[in-house]
Amino acid sequence: MDGFKEGYEFFEKDTGNFSGHATGVHYVDAVESEIKKLVNNLNDFETSGARIDTLKGDVAEFWHAGTFNINAAINSSKNRVQVDRSHDFGSPDITGVNFDAEFGLKYYKNGASSAEQQAKSIFQRFSEYKSQGGKESLDLYLEKRGYSADTILSDPVYTGQYRVIPSDQLKETTMFLERKIREEAVKRPEQVHRYEETLKLLSDKVKDNKGNESIALSEQEARELARLSKEGGVNPEDLHLTTEELIKYTNILRHAYKAGLTAATISMALRVAPEILNAIAYLIKNGEIEEGQFKKIGFAAITGAGEGFVRGTVSAAITASCKAGLCGSAMKSIDPSVVGAVTVLVMNSMKNSYQVTTGNMSRSEMINELIKEMFVTTCALSMGSVSQSLIEIPVLGYMIGSFVGSVAGSVIYSSIYNPVLSFCVDSGFTLFSLVDQNYELPEEVLKEVGIEVFEYEKFEYEPFEFEKFEYERFEYEQFEYEKLHTIFLRRGVIGINCVGYL
């Protein structure tokens, strides 16, 4: 039971570190996962037989969708987009998965061509259909494509969609649309609307209203990307799609702040829970709640939330910085559990060092705490990693495993610690100076053998004795035979990591 209690207290104290570590790892993993998806999608065109002029539009779709998702992961946003690969009439190329937005891409040779394709009307598409040998009448053509009889034929095919074009054509396309609006306003006013809507929704990136956006791509860059895709030679380093280049310290700090708030909530709940249970037990037993218990609950909430926020923020920032490669390639290759363990130990050592300097903890106690925390932290982080692989809910699975590891580590450490101390008692082994060996005889033994002990720390005053009347009593003499008195000393644990005579 003591091992379980110590394990719970350890987890409660360090849950901010564990939570921050887990969210830091999950943050970078999410970014790397989106990078991997994009690279795999581009390399899938290796088997494509399409020409570069055709393929550049396809790879542009995956580029904009993929880089948008990468940026959303960096910003810790849940918004994602997907490439639909639909060839239905007027269908978007990219749609929002969990937000309402549609995007149509046109990557033609120049800005005028891209603009014409983005602003194309329904009637223009029907005319192209007829010129290619289509046999359907206009009414049947519209009906099959979901349009009603009162459809305005001058409306744009891609109504409501954001129009995405090559970044190097944005200026030219804007000028072309503005010119067409002026011309059509005089010649054919009914055609103005499709050019105005295209200009209003024109962009060289896929964006949402939460600050997430794709990386702009020029027409020439799309051609080069299509060539690499056909060769299956796309890699993130050549495209500058690595965590070292994409994730900035501002992103780390923003994410660490959110992780700190989460850690503060968890730490507060764990710190307050025992106090609430004690208050309930007291209420059941006495029929009322003591005023001091409310103070304990409030103090536990404040200290738990404050310490959890600091630990969670620091752990998340350090873990994410190392795993993202912002602290150097060498730190990126280190197992995140090692980084998490070092962070926990350093923060706890700083706290214990302060306790030593203030005299609230001895050097041997600090060393013992450090060894124990190394062992229990290793168990907690290892079990957290195992649990996360089994329970694929971010952070939650890791925290459950960390709790189990903390309790198991404390129980195992306690079961090992007692036999080690017993060995030190019997052998006199100091365990590399971690266990003090005290060879002074106890005060009781010294007094027993007749040695006077002067306790200068104690002030002994003489009690006042008043006179009493004593009547004479008959006193008989008792015969006392001499006895041989023997005392057997044994050695045992007399303090924390201290062995001496009992």
N, C-alpha and C positions, 0 to 999 in steps of 0.2 A: 504493500500500500504506500509506503514511503517513496518507493521508486516511481510509482504512478504520480504521486503528488509533485515530486521534484520534476518529473517529465512535463507535467502540465504547466508548472511555474516557469520552466525553461522555455516552453513553446509560447506561453503568454508573453514572456519578456521579449523574445526574439521573433515573434510573429510578424512584426513590422519588417524585419530583415528578410524573412522568408517570402512575404507577400511582395515586397519590392523586387527581390531577386526574380521571382516567378514572372511578374509583369514585365520586367526588363528583358528577360529571355523571350517571352511571348511577343513582345513588341518587335524585336529584331527578326525573329523567326517569321512574323507576318510579312515584313518587308521582303525578306529573302524569298519567301514562298511566291509572292507576286512577281518578283524578278524571274524566278525559275519558270513560272507559267508563261510569261511573255517569250522568253528565249526558246522554250519548247514549241510554242505555237509558231514562231517564225521558222524554226528548223524543220517543222512538219511540211513546209513547202518544198523540201528537197526532192520529193517525188513528183512535183507538179510539172506538167508539160507546157504550162502557159508561158507566153512571151513576157519579157520584162515590162513592156508597155502596159500589159494587162495586169501582171502580177503586182506592179507597184501600188495599185489601188487596194489590193487585198492585204498586202503587208502593212499599208498605212492604217487600215482599220484595226489590225491587231496592235500596231504600235501605239495608236492613240488610246485604245481601250486599256492596254497593258500598262502604259506609263501613267494613265489616270489612276488606276488601281494601286500602283506603287506609291504615288503621291498621297492617295487617301490613307494607305497604311502608315506612311510616315507621319501624317497628321492625326493618326489614331481615330480616323473617321470610319464609320460603318458603310458609307456610300460606296457602291461598286457598279461597274458597267460591264456589259457583255457584248460580244460580236454575234449578231443573230444569223449571219450567212443566209439571209432570206432573199429570194429572187421574186417575191410577189410585187405586184404593181404598187409603186410608191412606198414600199416598206423601208424603214430606217436601216442603216448599217449597224448602228450601235444604240443600245437602249440601257436605261438605268435599271439596275436589279432591284434596289430598294428605295428609289426615288423616281419621280415622274419626269423623264426627259428622254428625247429622241434626237439622234444625230445622223445626218447624212453626209457622206464624204465624196468629193469629186477631185481626182488628181489627174487633170489634163495638162497638155503641153504648155499652156499659157493662161493668164488670168482671165482673158475674155472667154476662152473655151470653158473654163471651170465655172465662170459666172453664168453663161448660157445654160449649161447643164443643171446648175442649181436652181435657176429661175424658170425652168421649162414648164410650160402649161400643159394641162390635160389634153387640149386639142392638138398641141404639137406632138405629144406622144401618140395620139391616135393617127395623125398624119404619117408619122414614121412607121407605124404598124401597117398602114395601107400601102406605103411605098415598098415595104418588104414582102408584099404578096398576101397580106391579111384579107380574109373574106368576110369578116363580121361587119354588121352595120354599126353605126355609131351608138344606137340605143342598146344593142346587144353587147357591144364592147364595154359600155359604161356599166351595164347591169352585172356582167360577169366580174367586174372589178369593184363592186360594192358601191357604186354611185347611183343616185336617184335621177329621175327624169329632169328635175329642175336644177341639175348641176351646172354651175357656171364654168364654161369651158376655158375661160381665161385664167382660172385659179391655178396656182402652182401645184405641181404633182406632189411636192414635198412639204405641203402646208403644215406648219407647226413644228417642223424639224429645225434644229440648229444646223446651219450649213458650214461644214468644215472644209477648208481648202489648203493647199500648200502655203507655208509661211512666206515664201518668197513671192507669192502672187497676191498677197493680201492687199497691198497698195494699188496694184493694177486693177484688181477685181473691184475694189471700192470705187475707183474712178470710172470704170466701165458701167457699173450699175447706176451711179449718179448721172452719167450722161444719158443712159437709156431712159431714166425717169423723166429727165427734161424733154427728151425727144418724143416719148410716147404721150406725155401730157398734152402735146399739141396734136399729134397724129391719131393716136388710139388711146384715149383716156382709160378705157377698160383694161388695158394691159399694164397700167402703172402699178397696180396693187402687187402683182407677183414680183416685180423688181424691188418695190419698197420693202416687202416682207423679207426677201432674200438679203437685202442690205442690212436690215434690222437684226437678223439672226446670224449674220456672217461672222465667222471666227476662224482662227488657224489652230484652235485647241478645243478639246473636249473639256467642258467645265460644268460645275454645279454651283449652287449658291452658298456653299460652305467653305470656299477657298481651295477646293481640290481642282486640279487641272492636269491635262496631259502635257507632254513635251512637244513643242511645235516641230514639224517635219517639212522640209522643203521638197520640191519635186525631184531635184537631183539626189537628195538624200534618200528619198523613197526608191529611186532607181537602184542606188547602191545597196540599199537594204534588201531589195528584191533579188539582186545578184547573189548576195551572201546567203540568202535563204535558199535559193536554188542549189547552192553548193553545200548547204548544211553547215556553214561555217560561222554561224552567229554565236558569239559569246559575249557575256555581259561586260567584260573588261574593255573590249574594243568599242562598245557602245556607251561606255561611261555609266553603266548601270550597276554600280556596286554600292554597298552600304557606306563605304568610306567616302564616296563622292556625293551620295544623295542625302544621307542623314547629317544634319548639322547639330551643333551643340544646343542651339535654340530649340530644336525638335526634342532633343534628349531632356532638356530642362522642363519643357512643357509636359512631356509624358511623365517625367519623374514627379512633378507636382500632382498630377492625377493619381499616380501610384501611391503617393504619400497620403492623400485623402482616403483612399481605399484602405491602406494599412492602418490609418488612424481609427477608422470605423471598426475594423476587426479587432484591433488591440483594445479599444474601449470596451467592446462587448465581452472579450475574454477577461479583462480586468474587473469588470463590474459584476459578472455572473456569480462568482463565489460570494461576494458581499450580499447580493440579492438573495441567494439561497440561505445564507446565514440569517438574514432579516426575516425570511419566511419561516425558518425553523424556530426562531425566537418568538415570532407571532403565534405560531401553533402552540408552543409550550406555555407562554405567559399571557396570551390573549391581547397583547399590545406590542407595539414596535418602539424600541428605545430611540430617543432623539439622536444619540451618537451614531447610530447605524446609518441614518440619512447622510450624515457628514462623511462617513466612510465611503458610501456609494458615490457621493459627489466628488470627493477627492480622488477616488479610483478612476472615475470617468475622465477627469481633467488630466491626471498624470498618464493614464493609459493612452488617451488620444494624442497628447503632446509627444510622448516618447515614440509612439507608433508612427506618427507623421514624419518625425526626423529620421527614424530608422528606415522607413519605407522609401522616402525621397532619396536618401543617400544611396541605399542599396540599388534602387532602380537606375539611378544615374550612373553609378559605377559599372553595374552589370551591362547595361545597354551600351555604354561608351566602349567597354572592352570588346563586347561581342560584335559591335558594328565596325570595329577596327579604328576608331578615333584615337585610341591610345597606342596604336602601332600594330603592325601585322603579327608580331609575336604574341601580344595579348589576345588577339582575335582567335588564334589557334588553341588557346588554353581552354580546357573544359570549363563551362560556365559554373559548374558546381564548385570548382576550386576557387573561382572569383567570389562566389557567394560565401563560401566558408571563411575566406580571408577577411571579407568585409565584416562578417559577424564577429570574428575573433578580435579584429582591430577595434571595433566600436566597444565591445565588452571590456577589452584590455584598457582602453582609455578611461572607461568608467571605474574599473577596479583600481587603476593606478591612482586616480584621484582619492579613492577610499584609503589607499595605503598612505598617501601623503598627509591626509587628515587624521590618521591614526585609527580609523574605523576598521581597518583590515591589516593583517600582518602579511609579510612577504610570503611566508609558506602558504597562507590561505589563498593569496592571489595566484600562486603557482598551481595550487591544487584546483582552483576554479578554471584556470586556463586549460589544464590537461583535461578536465571533465568536459569543458565546453568544446574542445577540439573533437573529443570522441562523440559527444551527443550531436554536435552540429553535423559531423560526417554522416551519422546515422539518419538524421532528419533530412538532409539534402539528398542523400541516396534514395531513401524511401519516397521522397517527393518526386524525383525523376521517374521512378518505377510506377508510382501511382498515376502520374500525368499521362504515361503511355497507355494505362488501362482505362482511366477516366478522362476522356478527351475534351473535357470542359475546361477552357483556359483558366488558370489560377486555382479554381476550386479543387481539381484533382491533385494539384501540387500541394495545396494546403492540407488536404486530408492525409496525404502520405507523410508530410512533414510532422504532423501531429503524432501519427503512429510511430514514426521514427524517433521523435523526441522522447516519448514515453518508453519505447523499447530500449533506446540508448541509455536512459537514466537507470532503468532496471538492470540492464547488463553491467553498467559501470559500477553500480552499488554491489552487485554480486561478485565482481572482480576486486573491488576496492578492499572489502573486509578480509579476504584471504591474504592479500598482499600485506596489509598491516599486521596480520597475525604472523606472517613470515618475518617481518621486520622486528616484531617483539621477540621471537624465538632466536633469531640469528644475529640481531644487532645491525643488520644491513640498513644503511641510510637511504637507499634508493636514489643514489647520486645526489645526496644532500636535500632531497625533497621531503624526507622524514627526519625530524629532530630526535636525537637520542639523549634523554635526560638521565644522568647517573647520580643525581642528588637523592639522598634518602628522604622520604617523607617526614614531615614534622612529627607525626604520631610515633614513628619508629624511633626518632631521636629522643623523644621524651621517655619512651618505654625503656631505653637502655641507660637512662639516667643522665643524659646530656641536657643541660639547661639551654633553652632556646630563648633568645632575646628578640622579642617582636617589637622593634622600635616604631613600627607603623601604627601600633595600637596604643591608645591612652587608657591606662588602667587607674581608676580612682578607687579610694578606700570607702567602702560603705559605712554609713553611720550605724553604730550598734548601741541600742539603749539598754540600760541595766534591767535585768530580770531577776525575779526571786526564784531561787531554786531550792526545793526541800530535799533533804537527804534521802537518798535511796540506797538500797542494798545492792551493791555491785559485786558480782562474782567474777572471778578470773577465768578466762577461757584458755584452753591449751591450743596453741597454733603451731602446727608442724610446718617445717620448711618445705616449699613446693618448688619444683623445677619448672620455670616458665620458658617456653620456646615460641618464637615467632618465625613464620616462614614467609619470606618476601617473594613476590612474583612481579613480573613486568607486564605492562599492558598499555593501552592507549589512555593517556591522561589529558589529551587536547587534540586539536585539529592537526593531523600529521605530526604528532608528538608522542614518543614512546618513553615511559619512565616506570619507576617502582610504585607498586600499589600495596 
